[in-house]
Amino acid sequence: MTSNFKLNTQFWLALAFLLVGFSSFSQGDTSTVKAQFALGVNSPSSNGFVDDFQANSINFPTINLGVQYMFKPLLGAKLDFGFNRFSNIDNTPDFKVNYSRINIQVVYDASIITSFSDRMGAFIHVGPGFSMIKPLGNFGENKTSYLNAMGGIELHYGISDKLSVYLDTSYIFGFGKDFNPVSDGFGSFNGDLLTITFGASISLSGCYYCGD
């Protein structure tokens, strides 16, 4: 719990510095900086567990927090943090797993696919990151971590000049090595993760969809 608290504290400090830094030099630029917050569900791959361990196909919650910076009209980047929890299905060993990640992603404005509406937009995002796995309960000491690659698409709907809501579907590829459940611990996870979230994107430097 202490390590998770330290990790979350460090992320919030980093996010605060990014928000202040980006907004300080780009207040006059339309659609340059956005803060994003999303909540949803996740589905871990079954091959990420050792034998006899199996998670629910749909788990809650998934929480994503991030900041996005568009340095060109169609191209940008974002830093985001994700927290996911999943647990066992019935008639399998009891476990819960906290899956946290940090990713740096390239963002591409693919709004041409939603050109039928001025209020809608689409963004494709992809990039590397780092996953941190912490089983809970009896398996709490069996922590592991590994690199990941994340890709997804966001569909936005503009509510106002500063706010849009969006649906994000993402897939996180895990590059974790196979582990020995006896020596490395039951309850660990080294597979992929599908997430579906609904969130809000708040423009800190102008409206992306409303034009001039």
Secondary structure by P-SEA (a helix, b strand, c coil): caaaaaaaaaaaaaaaaaaaaaaaccccccccbbbbbbccccccccccccccccccccccbbbbbbcccccccccccccbbbbbbbbbccccccbbbbbbbcbbbbbbbcccccccccccbbbbbbbcbbbbbbbccccccccccccccccbbbbbbbcccccccbbbbbbbbbccccccccccccccccbbbbbbbcbbbbbccccccccc
